[in-house]
Amino acid sequence: MLIGVPKEIKTNENRVALAPAGAEALVGQGHTVFIEQGAGIGSGFADETYVAAGAQTLATADEVWKRAEMIMKVKEPIEVEWPRMRAGQVIYTYFHFAAAEALTKAVIKSGAIAVAYETVQLPSGELPLLTPMSEVAGRMAVQQGAKYLEKVFGGTGVLLGGVPGVAPGGVVIIGGGVVGINAAKMAAGLGAHVTILDISLDRLRYLDDVLPANVDTLYSNRFNILEAIKRADLVIGAVLLPGAKAPNLVKRGDLKLMRPGAVIVDVAVDQGGCVETIKPTTHENPTYFVDGILHYGVANMPGGVPRTSTLALTNATLPYGMKLARMGWKEACRADGALRLGLNVVEGKVVYPGVAEAFGLPVVDVAAVLA
């Protein structure tokens, strides 16, 4: 198969979809890998490293898109890339369609096959291609939150860990999944007082067992969320509904309950966010205030640590990418139930229910497109 890896062009996105080791593995299987010149530089991988791995470098993104049967990316195609998509081409990346109607319609119009990292799902419920970036984002959420609590950025001026004789800051994490547990580990490690909320009692029992004593678990309901955010210096949104828009659990009116200068970091922003007032921001302009509360809504947080993120992402995505390349998308998705759930839009048809529901579009049974 002809596999293309274009340079990511979203603002301050320095990750690349394939590390050199991944390119070497695909070439070793007999595939041809095209890398846009400079695609890996932001993650510390020079063009020469890809060439040594057996890949070919191409001068422009247009060339990569034109020649490739399968495109591997990190972030969803942005508007300038939409004309490059074509019928029958497999695009394997994060899409987050349910929060992006224009993108959804562009992919439908293109006739491409969209395999979304974020909806590949194992029988256990685990999202293996979302997990590594969720781990990075969860840890970064605390790192960024702690920074923006500093007075110079408009925060409350609270040190999350406190010092002897001064109480630590309070961190509230809404959602106890991969993002939530990683955020809790980091916040607890700093010495903060952490409260983590989830709607699954089984998950709360697990979190209670594995997290340290400065982490409290709390059942997630409207009353408990409001009580928790009253005491919070940092609120982290960590809610995920696979392939669907995140629910708004913190409303605009709730902000008046919070301390002026408190910080919200909503990791769910690329799925619409679980805080009503969140909107996507960039690493370049990451924050804004609403009613005295500092909001951080960077939609590609792991792009801030591209070396770590690229290596972690390739570890997870490459095995499925190799299967798509070796077997073709239809046979690979017939054979692998987890990968089949990654199909969101196929040749103009929406096959993932959460995406169809988000925009009132008809949904086609995935079995029909695989027949």
C-alpha positions, -999 to +999 in steps of 0.1 A: +000+000+000+010+036-006+010+053+028+013+091+032+022+111+063+017+149+058+030+175+081+005+186+108-006+222+102-029+229+131-015+258+151+015+248+172+009+211+164+044+195+164+034+158+165+038+135+136+016+105+129+046+081+124+079+078+141+108+066+120+106+031+137+070+029+125+080+039+089+107+012+090+081-014+101+057-006+073+085-005+047+096-039+060+061-053+052+066-042+016+046-009+018+058+025+004+058+053+029+057+090+018+067+116+044+062+153+037+095+171+041+099+185+076+069+165+090+089+150+119+111+180+128+088+193+155+090+159+173+128+157+168+129+134+138+149+147+108+140+138+072+173+118+070+161+095+098+130+086+078+150+081+046+174+058+066+143+039+077+133+033+040+107+060+036+105+085+008+103+123+014+081+145-008+083+182-010+047+192-005+015+180+013-003+180-020+021+154-034+016+132-003-022+134-004-023+128-041-001+097-041-012+080-009-039+053-007-039+058+031-032+090+050-019+087+085-023+119+106-025+131+142-052+157+141-083+160+120-080+175+085-085+213+087-103+233+061-073+238+038-068+200+037-104+191+028-099+195-010-071+170-008-093+142+005-106+120-022-130+091-028-117+057-017-088+071+003-084+059+038-077+086+064-065+073+097-064+099+124-082+116+153-114+131+139-138+140+168-166+144+143-193+149+169-180+183+178-172+193+141-202+195+118-184+212+089-156+186+090-181+158+091-199+171+060-166+177+042-155+141+047-190+128+036-187+149+005-151+136-002-161+099-003-131+090+018-130+063+044-125+079+078-110+056+105-111+076+138-085+068+164-108+079+192-136+053+185-115+022+180-127+002+211-118-031+226-145-055+241-134-043+275-145-008+266-109+005+265-101+030+237-065+019+229-057+047+205-071+074+227-054+061+258-018+073+252-029+109+244-054+108+273-025+098+296-004+128+283-034+152+284-043+142+320-008+148+332-005+180+313-038+193+326-024+195+361+009+209+349-009+237+330-034+243+357-007+247+383+011+273+360-021+293+353-029+295+390+001+318+394-010+354+399+010+366+369-014+347+347-045+359+365-049+329+388-056+328+425-019+327+434-023+293+450+005+268+451-012+234+446+010+216+471+009+242+498+038+245+523+041+235+559+016+256+578-004+265+547-031+242+533-027+228+498-048+239+468-079+220+458-082+201+425-116+188+413-115+163+384-148+155+367-144+120+352-124+091+364-113+075+332-078+076+317-075+114+317-090+116+352-067+090+369-036+105+353-046+140+364-052+127+399-018+110+401-001+142+391-021+165+413-018+141+443+020+139+436+022+177+439+005+174+473-029+190+464-062+180+479-079+161+451-115+152+445-124+130+416-160+124+405-174+096+383-208+080+377-195+044+379-193+030+414-170+003+402-146+028+389-148+049+421-139+018+441-109+011+418-098+047+421-101+046+459-079+015+460-051+028+438-049+065+444-032+080+475-048+092+507-050+129+495-075+119+468-112+117+477-137+099+454-172+113+449-202+101+430-209+124+401-242+142+402-253+178+399-253+185+437-218+170+443-203+188+413-216+222+425-204+215+461-169+204+448-163+234+425-171+258+453-138+247+470-117+242+439-087+262+428-084+240+397-112+221+379-103+196+353-129+183+328-121+147+320-154+134+306-156+113+275-185+097+256-169+077+228-177+093+195-203+116+209-204+152+222-194+156+259-223+166+282-222+201+298-218+193+335-206+228+346-230+256+334-221+292+330-242+301+360-222+278+381-190+299+376-203+324+402-199+297+428-162+294+421-133+315+436-123+344+413-091+334+396-098+297+398-087+278+367-107+254+345-088+230+322-113+211+300-096+181+283-129+172+267-129+204+246-122+185+214-155+167+220-174+200+228-163+202+264-180+193+297-179+229+308-205+251+290-182+281+287-152+263+273-141+269+237-111+255+217-079+276+221-044+271+209-009+267+225-003+302+212-033+318+229-044+292+255-065+310+280-094+335+284-116+346+313-154+342+317-169+357+348-135+359+366-127+322+360-096+314+338-104+289+311-077+268+294-091+250+263-062+239+241-077+212+219-044+195+212-026+196+245-003+166+238+011+187+209+029+207+235+051+177+243+055+163+208+085+140+213+068+121+241+034+122+224+046+110+190+064+080+204+034+071+226+009+075+198+029+055+173+032+027+198-006+025+199-016+033+163+010+014+143-003-022+149-038-011+135-022+009+108-001-021+097-033-042+096-051-017+075-021-015+051-017-053+049-053-064+046-070-033+032-096-014+052-126-037+045-109-070+053-091-055+083-123-041+098-142-074+091-114-093+110-110-069+139-141-058+159-121-030+176-109-015+144-144-018+129-157+006+155-131+031+142-151+034+110-170+067+112-177+078+077-174+054+047-177+067+011-203+093+019-221+073+045-221+079+083-217+045+100-210+056+136-242+063+155-228+090+178-218+111+148-252+107+131-270+115+163-249+147+168-261+162+135-294+145+128-279+125+099-290+091+087-268+062+099-259+032+078-252-002+095-214-007+093-221-043+083-237-031+051-206-012+040-184-041+048-205-066+029 
